[in-house]
Amino acid sequence: SNLASVVLQLKTMGVDDILHFDFISPPPAACLERALELLYSLDAIDDNVQLTPQVGVQMAEFPVSPLLAKMLLASGQMGCSEEILTIAAMLSVQNVFSSIRGQASRGRKRFGVREGDHLTLLNGSTCSPTYSPTPFPPFVSPEFQIFKFHYDFHLFTF
């Protein structure tokens, strides 16, 4: 399993030797090594397996996976934070498109783009504007409808 979030939090708490940490139920060493490799590739830890001050410390503050945290941090430098925040939030919802038979495929077809699933999610996030009286199409899952309501509420009230 992916232990990168756990390793990142342990590093934040000052645990230096992750491989010899006294876990109640220790994970396989190979999983910990993969987590360290991932964090290194994301520039969250350096050659000495210490948190990097610019990236690693900031990534640990995000309540999401290290991959999404890095994506969110990089989006600020690229000027696309709102779009990446939407994609990250949609990746955190279990089912964006409805699980009703046939409805999900209609949703994917309607918003799908050749560039990939992430842009399909971004297109799907705009399916029901905040001020539109039109209800969500039937292929949009109830979980996403709730997410979209809360996202729009916070976006426009704070």
Secondary structure by P-SEA (a helix, b strand, c coil): ccaaaaaaaaaaacccccccccccccccaaaaaaaaaaaaaacccccccccccccaaaaaaccccaaaaaaaaaaaaaccaaaaaaaaaaaacccccccccaaaaaaaaaccccccaaaaaaaaaacccccccccccccccaaaaaaaaaaaaaaacc
